[in-house]
């Protein structure tokens, strides 16, 4: 299987995943996971586990999914899926890095391509559909019915279950990469122990990820054997930053009102039992911080402004000596302000943070929410530079589209919406949007003529339409 074929199979799966209501592009969580993913990838490249061609041609995109199961999966083409349930239960960066390192090694050693090459006579669309079905089945056996039928399911499952040798290789390479990237290898052992427990609790009898990655005592012992002789196999203390990230994942993966009330109640001291529990939590700073953060975010979702503000005040002294935790608190304060209807205040808070994807996109989101032309123009200026460097950032294109439309650049807004579709390889939708932009251009030209901005946008639309039409036709042929 060529790298191009592998990438196209991954793209066909991602194209469906991003339309799932449970797909989550939360800039704060994505940035946290992607920082680890990028560090591991760079280390793998520098140490020779990942070759330069693979590094340059694959997408290396992290996809977050709102699912409570302890799960992650690698896809052909360098895509990495992570369930929020996994982020919510890991105790530190090291444990998360162990899972990402293992999956990265499946990609860098091309285990997926080697297994799927046995189905080489099938089209990329077929292979992608079967992969998507297996992902769905890992979440719910019934959800895969429309995608996996009859003997095809068993055949593809057999192909995708990595051999024991491949699992050992992914363990060995992943362990080496995460250790050389600066993460504590104890995280590999403690994460294996958690996954072993999760596999017993979560096995639904379908095609669960955890069954296709058998966590045998032999593999756990192998990881323990790679540790220093006197290692106690104790994980690092949870950092304040990770405590807040874990809490965020817990709240976002449990959006139902009763579960939001549960998070709120965890920080409630309204009765003697509650006070006793609070005092116990306060003896563990990261745990208490996590509890307060989860309660605050839940209160914001439930619009309980007084309690949310109270918890924000309680959070402030807990993070005063930790810059990473302070940054997350500012993001949370901005969410509170925006939810209360003060997007300008939220934008002012975000402006104090150093530039990053989360900072740029959240700032753009709050500026767009002001519905003013002046703020919209600030968004377009900011995102223009970001998108020049990250043209495949779909969420950034969506925010750019909203800003251009708000500033009166309708053709540009439609074009940016098309780029958002193209960023996730939905070329058919992108072409439809660009054709709509062309129709609008002709209509505007007949009525009042085109100003210089509209003429410039129209020329870009024409060029991009030709490019994306070709991509759409190529994609159709793969079917």
C-alpha positions in Angstrom: 0.0 0.0 0.0 1.4 3.4 -1.0 1.5 6.4 1.4 -1.0 8.1 -0.8 -3.5 5.2 -0.6 -3.0 5.0 3.2 -3.7 8.8 3.5 -6.8 8.6 1.4 -8.3 5.8 3.5 -7.7 7.8 6.6 -9.3 10.9 5.0 -12.4 8.9 4.0 -12.9 7.9 7.7 -12.2 11.4 9.0 -14.6 12.9 6.6 -17.4 10.9 8.3 -16.1 11.4 11.9 -16.1 15.2 11.7 -19.9 15.1 10.8 -20.6 13.0 13.9 -22.4 15.1 16.6 -19.9 13.6 19.1 -16.9 15.0 17.3 -15.4 17.8 19.5 -13.0 20.5 18.4 -12.5 22.1 21.8 -9.4 24.3 21.3 -8.3 24.0 24.9 -8.4 20.1 25.0 -7.1 19.8 21.4 -4.1 22.0 22.2 -3.2 20.0 25.3 -3.4 16.6 23.5 -1.7 17.9 20.3 1.2 19.3 22.3 2.0 15.7 23.5 1.3 14.2 20.1 3.6 16.7 18.4 6.4 16.2 20.9 6.2 12.4 20.5 6.2 12.7 16.7 9.2 15.0 16.6 11.1 12.7 18.9 10.2 9.7 16.8 11.5 11.5 13.7 14.7 12.6 15.4 15.4 9.1 16.7 14.8 7.4 13.4 11.5 5.6 14.2 9.6 7.8 11.8 11.0 8.5 8.4 11.0 12.0 6.8 8.6 11.1 3.9 6.0 9.7 6.3 6.3 12.8 8.5 5.8 15.2 5.6 3.0 13.4 3.7 0.7 12.3 6.6 -1.8 14.6 8.2 -0.9 14.1 11.9 -4.3 15.4 13.1 -5.8 14.8 16.5 -9.6 14.1 16.6 -11.4 14.3 19.9 -14.7 12.3 20.3 -17.3 12.8 23.1 -17.4 9.2 24.3 -17.0 7.9 27.9 -15.0 4.8 27.0 -11.3 4.6 27.7 -10.3 4.5 24.1 -7.9 5.9 21.4 -7.2 4.7 17.9 -4.8 5.3 15.1 -6.0 5.7 11.5 -4.2 5.3 8.2 -2.6 8.6 7.2 -1.4 9.7 10.6 -4.8 10.5 12.2 -5.2 10.0 15.9 -8.6 9.6 17.6 -8.9 10.1 21.3 -12.1 9.6 23.4 -12.7 12.2 26.1 -13.2 9.3 28.5 -9.5 8.5 28.2 -8.4 12.1 28.9 -10.7 12.2 31.9 -9.2 9.1 33.7 -5.4 9.5 33.0 -3.6 10.8 36.0 -0.9 12.8 34.2 0.7 13.7 30.9 2.9 10.6 31.1 0.0 8.2 31.0 -1.6 10.0 28.1 1.8 10.1 26.3 2.1 6.3 26.7 -1.2 5.7 24.8 -0.3 8.3 22.1 3.2 6.8 21.8 1.9 3.3 21.3 -0.6 4.5 18.6 2.1 6.6 17.0 4.3 3.5 16.7 1.5 1.6 14.9 1.6 4.5 12.3 5.4 5.0 12.1 5.9 1.2 11.7 3.1 1.1 9.2 1.3 -1.7 11.0 -2.1 -0.4 9.7 -1.0 -0.5 6.0 0.7 -3.9 6.4 -2.5 -5.4 7.8 -4.8 -3.7 5.4 -2.7 -4.5 2.4 -4.2 -8.0 2.6 -7.4 -6.3 1.5 -5.5 -4.6 -1.4 -8.1 -5.5 -4.0 -10.7 -3.4 -2.2 -11.2 0.3 -2.9 -10.1 2.9 -0.3 -13.7 3.8 0.2 -14.6 0.2 1.1 -11.7 0.0 3.5 -12.5 3.3 5.0 -16.1 2.3 5.5 -15.1 -0.8 7.3 -12.7 1.1 9.5 -15.5 3.5 10.4 -17.8 0.7 11.2 -15.2 -0.8 13.6 -14.8 2.5 15.3 -18.6 2.8 15.7 -18.8 -0.8 17.0 -16.2 0.0 19.7 -18.7 2.6 21.0 -21.9 0.7 20.4 -22.4 -2.7 18.8 -25.7 -1.6 17.3 -24.2 1.6 15.7 -22.1 -0.4 13.3 -25.0 -2.3 11.7 -25.3 0.0 8.7 -21.5 -0.1 8.1 -20.5 -3.7 8.7 -22.5 -6.6 7.3 -22.2 -10.3 7.4 -18.9 -12.0 7.0 -17.2 -8.8 5.9 -17.2 -7.6 9.5 -15.4 -10.7 10.8 -12.9 -10.6 7.9 -12.0 -6.9 8.4 -11.8 -7.4 12.2 -9.3 -10.2 11.6 -7.3 -7.9 9.4 -7.3 -5.0 11.8 -6.5 -6.9 15.0 -2.8 -6.3 15.1 -0.7 -9.4 15.6 0.9 -10.0 18.9 4.3 -9.2 17.4 3.0 -5.9 16.1 1.6 -5.1 19.5 4.9 -5.9 21.2 6.7 -3.7 18.6 4.3 -0.8 19.3 4.9 -1.2 23.0 8.7 -1.3 22.6 8.9 1.6 20.2 6.2 3.6 22.0 8.0 3.1 25.3 11.3 4.3 23.9 9.8 7.3 22.1 7.9 8.6 25.2 11.0 8.1 27.4 13.3 9.9 25.0 10.7 12.7 24.6 11.0 13.4 28.3 8.0 11.6 29.7 8.2 9.4 32.7 8.1 5.7 31.5 6.3 4.7 34.7 3.2 6.2 32.9 3.3 3.3 30.4 3.0 0.7 33.2 0.3 2.5 35.2 -1.7 3.2 32.0 -1.5 -0.4 31.1 -2.9 -1.3 34.5 -5.8 1.2 34.0 -6.5 -0.2 30.5 -6.5 -3.7 31.8 -9.1 -2.7 34.3 -11.1 -0.8 31.7 -11.1 -3.8 29.4 -12.8 -5.9 32.0 -15.4 -3.2 32.8 -16.1 -1.9 29.2 -16.1 -5.1 27.1 -19.5 -5.0 25.4 -19.0 -8.1 23.2 -18.9 -6.2 20.0 -15.6 -5.2 18.4 -14.1 -3.1 21.2 -10.7 -1.4 20.7 -9.5 -2.9 23.9 -10.0 -6.4 22.6 -8.1 -5.7 19.5 -5.3 -4.4 21.7 -5.1 -7.4 24.2 -3.5 -6.2 27.5 -1.9 -9.5 28.6 0.0 -9.8 31.8 3.0 -10.7 29.6 2.9 -7.2 28.0 2.5 -5.5 31.3 5.5 -7.5 32.7 7.5 -6.5 29.6 7.0 -2.8 30.3 7.9 -3.3 33.9 11.0 -5.1 32.9 12.1 -2.1 30.9 12.0 0.1 34.0 15.0 0.7 36.4 15.5 -2.1 38.9 14.5 -0.1 41.9 11.5 1.6 40.3 8.4 1.7 42.5 6.0 2.0 39.6 4.4 5.0 41.2 3.0 7.7 38.8 4.0 11.3 39.3 1.7 13.5 41.3 -1.0 15.0 39.1 -0.1 18.5 37.9 -2.5 21.4 38.4 -2.7 21.8 34.7 -3.6 18.2 34.1 -6.1 18.3 36.9 -8.0 21.0 35.1 -7.8 19.4 31.7 -9.1 16.1 33.1 -12.0 17.9 34.8 -12.8 19.7 31.5 -12.9 16.4 29.7 -15.2 14.9 32.3 -17.7 17.7 32.1 -17.7 17.8 28.3 -18.1 14.0 28.0 -21.1 14.1 30.4 -23.4 16.9 29.0 -26.7 15.6 30.5 -28.2 17.9 33.1 -28.2 15.3 35.9 -24.5 14.7 35.4 -23.8 18.5 35.3 -25.6 18.7 38.6 -23.4 15.9 40.0 -20.3 18.0 39.2 -21.8 21.0 40.9 -22.7 19.0 44.0 -19.1 17.8 44.4 -18.0 21.3 45.4 -21.1 22.0 47.5 -20.7 22.4 51.3 -24.4 22.8 52.1 -24.5 19.9 54.5 -22.3 18.2 57.1 -21.5 15.2 54.9 -20.6 17.6 52.0 -18.4 19.6 54.3 -16.6 16.5 55.4 -16.0 15.4 51.8 -14.8 18.9 50.9 -12.2 18.9 53.7 -10.9 15.5 52.5 -10.7 16.9 48.9 -8.9 20.0 50.0 -6.1 17.9 51.4 -5.2 17.0 47.8 -4.6 20.2 45.9 -4.9 18.8 42.3 -8.0 16.8 43.2 -9.7 19.9 44.9 -8.7 22.0 41.9 -10.2 19.5 39.5 -13.4 19.3 41.5 -13.7 23.1 41.6 -13.0 23.4 37.9 -15.6 20.8 36.9 -18.1 22.5 39.2 -17.5 25.9 37.6 -17.8 24.6 34.1 -20.9 22.8 34.9 -22.4 25.9 36.6 -21.6 27.9 33.4 -23.4 25.3 31.3 -26.4 25.4 33.6 -26.3 29.3 33.8 -25.9 29.3 37.6 -24.0 32.5 37.5 -23.6 33.1 41.3 -22.2 29.7 42.0 -19.9 29.9 38.9 -18.5 33.2 40.1 -18.0 31.9 43.6 -16.1 28.9 42.3 -13.9 31.1 40.1 -12.9 33.1 43.1 -12.0 29.9 44.9 -9.9 28.7 42.0 -7.7 31.8 41.8 -5.5 31.3 44.9 -5.0 27.6 44.0 -3.2 28.4 40.7 -1.3 31.5 41.7 2.1 29.8 41.4 1.4 27.7 38.3 1.5 29.5 34.9 -0.1 26.7 32.9 -3.0 26.4 35.4 -3.4 30.2 35.4 -3.8 30.1 31.6 -6.6 27.6 31.9 -8.3 29.6 34.6 -8.3 32.7 32.2 -9.9 30.6 29.5 -12.5 29.5 32.0 -13.2 33.1 33.1 -13.6 34.0 29.5 -16.1 31.2 29.0 -18.0 32.5 32.0 -18.1 36.1 30.6 -19.1 35.0 27.1 -21.9 32.7 28.5 -23.2 35.7 30.5 -23.5 37.7 27.3 -20.2 39.7 27.7 -18.1 38.5 24.7 -16.0 41.8 24.8 -15.0 41.1 28.3 -14.1 37.5 27.3 -12.0 38.8 24.4 -10.2 41.2 26.7 -9.3 38.3 29.0 -8.0 36.1 26.2 -5.9 38.9 24.8 -3.6 38.7 27.9 -2.5 35.1 27.0 0.4 34.2 24.8 -0.5 33.3 21.2 -1.4 29.7 20.5 -4.1 27.9 18.6 -6.5 27.9 21.5 -5.8 31.6 22.2 -6.2 32.7 18.6 -9.4 30.7 18.0 -11.1 31.5 21.3 -10.3 35.1 20.8 -11.8 35.0 17.3 -14.9 33.3 18.6 -15.5 35.9 21.3 -14.8 38.8 18.9 -17.2 37.3 16.4 -19.8 37.1 19.2 -19.8 40.9 19.6 -21.4 41.2 16.1 -19.4 44.4 15.3 -17.6 45.2 12.1 -14.5 46.5 13.9 -14.1 43.2 15.8 -14.8 41.1 12.7 -12.0 42.9 10.9 -9.6 42.1 13.8 -10.6 38.4 13.4 -9.9 38.4 9.7 -6.5 40.0 10.3 -5.5 37.5 13.0 -6.8 34.4 11.2 -5.3 35.4 7.8 -1.8 34.9 9.3 -2.8 31.7 11.2 -4.4 30.1 8.1 -1.4 30.9 5.9 0.6 28.7 8.3 -2.2 26.2 9.0 -4.4 25.9 5.9 -6.0 22.7 7.1 -7.5 24.1 10.3 -11.3 23.7 9.6 -12.4 25.5 12.8 -10.3 28.5 11.9 -11.9 28.7 8.4 -15.3 28.5 10.0 -14.5 31.5 12.3 -13.0 33.3 9.3 -16.2 32.7 7.3 -18.3 34.2 10.1 -16.0 37.3 10.4 -15.9 37.9 6.6 -19.7 37.7 6.4 -20.0 40.1 9.4 -17.7 42.6 7.8 -19.7 42.6 4.6 -17.4 40.4 2.5 -20.1 37.9 1.5 -18.1 36.2 -1.3 -15.1 35.8 0.9 -17.3 34.4 3.7 -18.8 31.7 1.4 -15.3 30.9 0.1 -14.0 30.5 3.7 -16.9 28.2 4.4 -15.9 26.1 1.4 -12.3 25.9 2.7 -13.6 24.6 6.0 -15.3 21.8 4.1 -12.2 21.1 2.0 -10.0 21.0 5.2 -11.8 17.8 6.1 -11.8 16.4 2.6 -15.5 17.0 1.9 -14.7 18.2 -1.6 -18.3 17.8 -2.9 -19.6 20.3 -0.2 -16.7 22.6 -0.9 -17.5 22.7 -4.6 -21.1 23.4 -3.9 -20.2 26.4 -1.7 -17.8 27.8 -4.3 -20.4 27.5 -7.1 -22.8 29.4 -4.8 -20.1 32.1 -4.5 -19.8 32.2 -8.3 -23.5 32.6 -8.7 -23.5 35.5 -6.2 -20.6 37.1 -8.0 -22.4 37.1 -11.3 -25.6 38.5 -9.6 -23.6 41.3 -7.9 -21.8 42.1 -11.2 -25.1 42.5 -13.0 -26.7 44.7 -10.3 -24.0 47.1 -9.1 -20.7 45.9 -10.3 -17.9 44.4 -8.2 -15.7 46.5 -5.9 -12.0 45.7 -5.8 -12.4 43.4 -2.8 -15.2 41.4 -4.5 -13.1 41.1 -7.7 -10.2 39.8 -5.7 -12.4 37.2 -3.9 -14.0 36.2 -7.2 -10.7 35.4 -8.8 -9.7 33.2 -5.8 -13.0 31.4 -6.0 -12.4 30.6 -9.7 -9.0 29.2 -9.0 -10.1 27.2 -5.9 -13.1 25.8 -7.8 -10.9 24.4 -10.5 -8.6 22.8 -8.0 -11.4 21.3 -5.8 -13.4 20.1 -8.8 -10.4 18.0 -9.8 -10.0 16.7 -6.2 -13.7 15.9 -6.1 -13.5 14.0 -9.4 -10.5 12.0 -8.2 -12.3 11.3 -4.9 -15.4 10.0 -6.9 -13.2 7.7 -8.9 -12.0 6.0 -5.8 -15.5 4.9 -5.0 
